[in-house]
Amino acid sequence: MAVPPGAATCGICGAGDPIRASEIPFVSKRQRRRLRATGVFRSLLVIGVALGLAYTMVSLVLTGPPTVADPLSTSGTYALGPGNSTVISGEITGGDFVIGNFSTTDPVGLNLMVSVYNSTEWPSVVRGEAVSPQWTLGPTPAGRIVYSAPYTDTFYFVFTNPYPASSHLSLVAEITTQYESNVGDEGFA
């Protein structure tokens, strides 16, 4: 190993009486093998770390940024008992919108209502208090959803079976929603 001339200890390991590069041919075979093995181990360690970092960087570049499923982009079938509802919620940036459609499929032709509430109104809805929704549609057996958020907030899309419990009219609804950004990709590089 390379140590400065006249050094009393090794600068790397702190061992006393270091072996200088000029003395390597005169040390025992055992010490030479140990010095070579240490050098090879250090080289392999550096190469391994460099390859690991290179692999990590290349794999990150090739996979791209992580994608998170938007809770307002969904498609599903929901069973609703009389007077019951299901909720799809998520944050919408002001000016962005949610589009979609819904229809009752079993039995065909039963009505369904859609109401949209913001995060301020939602706790009142949960408590059963009378609250005016941001947007409403229905009751109707099928409809198109086009909701543009006036400001950034968490919005709750509530799909309700409007029939009273005494009617025993359960229904199955197919609901599809898609979050659409109002910001285009043009002009960004």
Secondary structure, 3 states (H helix, E strand, C coil): CCCCCCCCECCCCCCECCCCHHHHHHCCHHHHHHHHHHHHHHHHHHHHHHHHHHHHHHHHHHHCCCCCCCCCCEEEEEEECCCCEEEEEEEECCCCEEEEEEEEEECECCCEEEEEEECCCHHHHHCCCCCCCCEEEEEECEEEEEEECCCCEEEEEEEECCCCHHHCCCEEEEEEEEEECCCCCCCCC
